[in-house]
Amino acid sequence: MYNETYIENAGLVILSSFIPLLFERLGLVMDSAFNSVEDQEKAALLLQYILLDNPPKEEHHLVLNKLFAGLPLDHEIKNDFSVTPDELNTIHSLIEAVIAHWSAIGKSSIEGFRGSWLWRKGKLEEMEENWVLSVERNVYDMLIDRLPLSITPIKFFWMPKAIMVNWQ
């Protein structure tokens, strides 16, 4: 083990199957690669809007986001952009699509889904070959086994290392 970090947004892994498509729809990725470092930074910031309709307040909230955007953890992100209404609508549509696709959780609001599934504590460990994310369990997590999407491994074209997820 090289690096160990505790995060609060570990539930973002539930959406991992949709993240490349989200980045494409937002015009940040083309041909399986980011258009620029600025687009990688914007991607990391936009992922935080999945959790809250507000910009991230502090850099330490963006650890998992940076990995999903292919950025090194020590990369400092300039938080000088505002999300557009279209970007926010696209993000909300993504959350609604996951809720609709995961029939086992029933009907849920965006806020309910965020609170129940996305805001999760986790421990992220960097290994030589990959990252390992251990997600803290909650009472209703028996439904995670009925998630019709894969959450491990997570490896997008632009990520140097895969993320192996332990949700147990």
Secondary structure, DSSP 8 states (H G I E B T S, - for coil): --EEEEES-GGGGGGGGGHHHHHHHTTSEETTEES-HHHHHHHHHHHHHHH-SS--SSGGGGHHHHHHTT--TT----------HHHHHHHHHHHHHHHHH-GGG-S--HHHHIIIIIS--EEEEE-SSEEEEEE---GGGGGGGG-SS--SSB--TT-SSEEEEE--
